Amino acid sequence: MIVHTYALTAPVSPSAVWRHWVDVDQWTDHFPGLASARLNGPVAIGAVGLIKPDRGPRWSFRISAVDRVKKRFAIERKVLFGVVRLEFALERPEEAEEAEDAAAFDPPLPASPDAWSMVYTVTITGPLAVVYDRFAGRPIAKQLPDLSTSVAAASPIDD
């Protein structure tokens, strides 16, 4: 199994982030290197969609997890003898992580009430994971910082 994770902590509106994540038709606005994306039906476990990168063949995916309350969402693509999975999760950052720079202050600075961590995880399983990592995992992981920044910029707190 190969795992790539990227997280961005920023003051964002959780509902706005969620809308950007589950609006598959608008993924091209945020995901660099994506020519088109669509979902055939409502956002629900088992729904099927299609992605066309700027370069390379199009590929289908299936929604494998949706938790509107916890703001978690995942899509999967079955590949020969394995699975490529992309997970989106919105979490409260740990106060200890946020307070690293604030630890020098007495009393410590409080954690921002508007800060959320957008966590993206690419997981590749199966005996050919190294091959799929080269052609899918690493290219997707390389785009996650731009995706995160774009979604954060489009999700202001006052939303």
Phi, psi and chi 1 to 4 in degrees:
 res  aa     phi    psi   chi1   chi2   chi3   chi4
   1 MET       -  138.6  175.2  170.0   35.2      -
   2 ILE  -121.7  134.5  -63.5  174.3      -      -
   3 VAL  -129.9  132.7  178.5      -      -      -
   4 HIS  -121.7  129.9  -60.0  -82.6      -      -
   5 THR  -128.8  140.3  -59.4      -      -      -
   6 TYR  -137.8  137.1 -179.5   80.7      -      -
   7 ALA  -133.8  141.4      -      -      -      -
   8 LEU  -127.8  125.8  174.8   68.9      -      -
   9 THR  -103.7  126.0  -60.1      -      -      -
  10 ALA  -155.5  159.0      -      -      -      -
  11 PRO   -76.5  106.0   24.8  -29.1      -      -
  12 VAL  -136.5  162.7  -65.4      -      -      -
  13 SER   -86.2  117.0  163.9      -      -      -
  14 PRO   -57.2  -39.1  -20.0   28.7      -      -
  15 SER   -67.8  -35.7   59.6      -      -      -
  16 ALA   -69.0  -42.3      -      -      -      -
  17 VAL   -59.4  -46.6  169.4      -      -      -
  18 TRP   -58.4  -44.2  179.5 -106.2      -      -
  19 ARG   -61.1  -40.4  -78.6 -166.9  -52.0  -88.6
  20 HIS   -65.9  -38.2  -69.2  -65.3      -      -
  21 TRP   -67.5  -44.5  -76.4   -9.1      -      -
  22 VAL   -90.4   -4.8  -61.8      -      -      -
  23 ASP   -89.0   78.3 -171.4   -5.3      -      -
  24 VAL   -56.4  -37.3  176.0      -      -      -
  25 ASP   -60.1  -23.7  -66.2  -23.3      -      -
  26 GLN  -100.0    6.6  -59.0  -57.9  -46.7      -
  27 TRP   -58.0  -30.7  -78.7    1.5      -      -
  28 THR   -63.5  -22.1   55.7      -      -      -
  29 ASP   -69.1  -25.3  -65.6  -13.8      -      -
  30 HIS  -119.0  -29.3  -57.2  -68.8      -      -
  31 PHE   -94.2  108.5 -143.3  120.3      -      -
  32 PRO   -64.2  144.5   20.1  -26.4      -      -
  33 GLY    83.1    9.2      -      -      -      -
  34 LEU  -110.9  119.3 -162.4   58.7      -      -
  35 ALA   -81.1  -39.6      -      -      -      -
  36 SER  -158.2  157.6   66.5      -      -      -
  37 ALA  -154.5  141.2      -      -      -      -
  38 ARG  -152.8  155.9   72.4  170.1 -164.6 -103.1
  39 LEU  -122.0  131.9 -175.0   63.5      -      -
  40 ASN   -90.4   80.5  -61.7  -28.8      -      -
  41 GLY   122.5 -173.2      -      -      -      -
  42 PRO   -74.9  162.5   26.6  -32.9      -      -
  43 VAL   -72.3  106.6  173.4      -      -      -
  44 ALA  -159.0  154.3      -      -      -      -
  45 ILE   -56.9  130.6  -66.1  174.1      -      -
  46 GLY    96.7  -14.8      -      -      -      -
  47 ALA   -63.8  146.8      -      -      -      -
  48 VAL  -114.3  142.3  177.0      -      -      -
  49 GLY  -136.7  177.9      -      -      -      -
  50 LEU  -137.2  134.7 -168.0   64.2      -      -
  51 ILE  -122.5  136.9  -68.2  175.2      -      -
  52 LYS  -123.3  109.4  171.7   66.0  174.6  103.2
  53 PRO   -71.1  162.7   -7.9   17.3      -      -
  54 ASP   -58.2  -38.9  -73.5  -24.2      -      -
  55 ARG  -123.3  140.8  -65.6 -176.2  -56.7 -179.9
  56 GLY    99.2  175.0      -      -      -      -
  57 PRO   -76.8  157.6   28.1  -34.2      -      -
  58 ARG   -75.5  158.3   64.4 -176.2  177.6  176.6
  59 TRP  -146.7  149.0   52.4  -82.8      -      -
  60 SER   -90.6  158.6   61.6      -      -      -
  61 PHE  -143.3  164.9   66.9   88.6      -      -
  62 ARG  -128.2  137.2 -177.5 -177.2   68.9   81.9
  63 ILE   -73.8  121.4  -65.6  178.9      -      -
  64 SER  -106.8  -12.2   59.0      -      -      -
  65 ALA  -156.0  136.2      -      -      -      -
  66 VAL  -143.8  121.6  177.1      -      -      -
  67 ASP  -135.2   95.9 -172.4  -25.8      -      -
  68 ARG   -65.9  -32.5  -72.5  174.3  171.5   78.1
  69 VAL   -69.8  -48.7  174.4      -      -      -
  70 LYS   -86.6   -0.5  -68.3 -175.4  178.6  179.3
  71 LYS    56.4   57.0  -54.9  -72.3 -168.4 -106.1
  72 ARG  -127.1  143.9  -65.7  178.5  180.0  -83.5
  73 PHE  -154.0  139.6  175.5   70.1      -      -
  74 ALA  -145.6  145.0      -      -      -      -
  75 ILE  -123.4  152.5   63.9  171.1      -      -
  76 GLU  -134.3  150.0  -69.9 -176.5   -9.8      -
  77 ARG  -127.8  117.6  162.6   82.0  172.2  145.2
  78 LYS   -74.6  134.3  -71.6 -173.4  178.6 -178.8
  79 VAL  -126.4  170.2  -67.9      -      -      -
  80 LEU   -53.6  116.2 -173.3   62.5      -      -
  81 PHE    63.6   20.7  -55.0  119.2      -      -
  82 GLY  -169.7 -169.3      -      -      -      -
  83 VAL  -143.1  139.0  172.9      -      -      -
  84 VAL  -107.9  123.9  176.4      -      -      -
  85 ARG  -125.2  134.6  178.6 -179.3  171.4   99.1
  86 LEU  -119.4  120.1  175.7   58.7      -      -
  87 GLU  -111.0  141.7  -61.2  174.0   61.9      -
  88 PHE  -118.1  130.7  -54.4   75.3      -      -
  89 ALA  -143.3  135.6      -      -      -      -
  90 LEU  -108.6  120.5 -166.9   60.7      -      -
  91 GLU  -132.7  156.1  -57.4  171.8  -12.3      -
  92 ARG   -76.5  131.1  -81.4  -69.1 -169.8 -174.9
  93 PRO   -69.1  151.0   22.4  -29.5      -      -
  94 GLU   -67.7  136.2  -65.6  -64.1  -35.6      -
  95 GLU   -59.2  -34.4  -72.3 -170.5   27.2      -
  96 ALA   -64.4  -39.0      -      -      -      -
  97 GLU   -66.9  -43.0  -69.7  176.1    7.4      -
  98 GLU   -68.6  -29.0  -81.8 -160.2    6.0      -
  99 ALA   -90.1    7.9      -      -      -      -
 100 GLU   -53.9  -51.3  -74.8  177.1   11.3      -
 101 ASP   -73.9  -26.4  -65.6  -27.8      -      -
 102 ALA   -80.8  -11.2      -      -      -      -
 103 ALA   -61.2  -24.0      -      -      -      -
 104 ALA   -74.8  -13.4      -      -      -      -
 105 PHE   -93.1  145.3  -64.8   95.1      -      -
 106 ASP  -128.8  113.0 -170.5   18.9      -      -
 107 PRO   -73.0  158.8   27.9  -31.9      -      -
 108 PRO   -62.0  149.2   -4.3    7.4      -      -
 109 LEU   -71.2  139.4  -62.7  174.2      -      -
 110 PRO   -72.7  156.0   26.4  -32.9      -      -
 111 ALA   -69.5  144.9      -      -      -      -
 112 SER   -66.2  129.4  169.4      -      -      -
 113 PRO   -70.4  -16.2   23.7  -31.3      -      -
 114 ASP   -97.5   -1.2  -61.6  -42.6      -      -
 115 ALA   -80.2  133.5      -      -      -      -
 116 TRP  -135.1  149.6  -72.1   86.7      -      -
 117 SER  -104.0  122.4  -68.7      -      -      -
 118 MET   -92.5  113.5  -66.3  178.6  -71.0      -
 119 VAL  -111.4  125.7 -178.2      -      -      -
 120 TYR  -117.4  131.9  -57.8   88.6      -      -
 121 THR  -131.6  125.7  -54.5      -      -      -
 122 VAL  -105.9  122.5  179.5      -      -      -
 123 THR  -123.5  131.4  -53.5      -      -      -
 124 ILE  -122.9  124.8  -56.3  159.3      -      -
 125 THR  -119.3  162.2   58.4      -      -      -
 126 GLY   110.5  165.6      -      -      -      -
 127 PRO   -66.9  -18.1   21.0  -29.5      -      -
 128 LEU  -103.6   22.5  -60.4  174.7      -      -
 129 ALA   -56.5  -38.3      -      -      -      -
 130 VAL   -62.8  -39.7  173.0      -      -      -
 131 VAL   -66.8  -48.4  173.2      -      -      -
 132 TYR   -67.6  -28.5  -67.9  116.6      -      -
 133 ASP   -63.7  -40.3 -175.3   47.1      -      -
 134 ARG   -65.3  -39.1 -178.7  171.3 -178.6 -164.8
 135 PHE   -98.8  -15.7  -63.7  105.5      -      -
 136 ALA  -129.6  -54.4      -      -      -      -
 137 GLY   -58.8  -56.2      -      -      -      -
 138 ARG   -64.7  -43.6  -77.1 -172.9  -99.8  167.3
 139 PRO   -61.3  -39.6  -27.0   36.0      -      -
 140 ILE   -66.0  -47.7  -67.1  169.2      -      -
 141 ALA   -59.1  -35.3      -      -      -      -
 142 LYS   -65.2  -26.9 -169.5  175.5 -175.0 -179.9
 143 GLN   -89.9  -10.5  -63.7  171.7    1.2      -
 144 LEU   -61.9  -38.6  -65.8  178.6      -      -
 145 PRO   -60.2  -42.5  -27.0   36.0      -      -
 146 ASP   -66.9  -39.9  -70.0  -21.8      -      -
 147 LEU   -59.7  -48.7  168.7   64.3      -      -
 148 SER   -59.8  -47.0  -55.7      -      -      -
 149 THR   -62.4  -42.1  -57.3      -      -      -
 150 SER   -64.9  -45.3  178.2      -      -      -
 151 VAL   -65.5  -41.1  170.6      -      -      -
 152 ALA   -62.8  -43.2      -      -      -      -
 153 ALA   -64.0  -31.6      -      -      -      -
 154 ALA   -90.8    5.5      -      -      -      -
 155 SER  -126.7   64.2  -56.2      -      -      -
 156 PRO   -64.2  155.7   24.3  -32.3      -      -
 157 ILE   -61.8  -37.1  -61.2  166.8      -      -
 158 ASP   -75.9    8.4   58.0  -19.2      -      -
 159 ASP   -68.1      - -170.7  -32.5      -      -
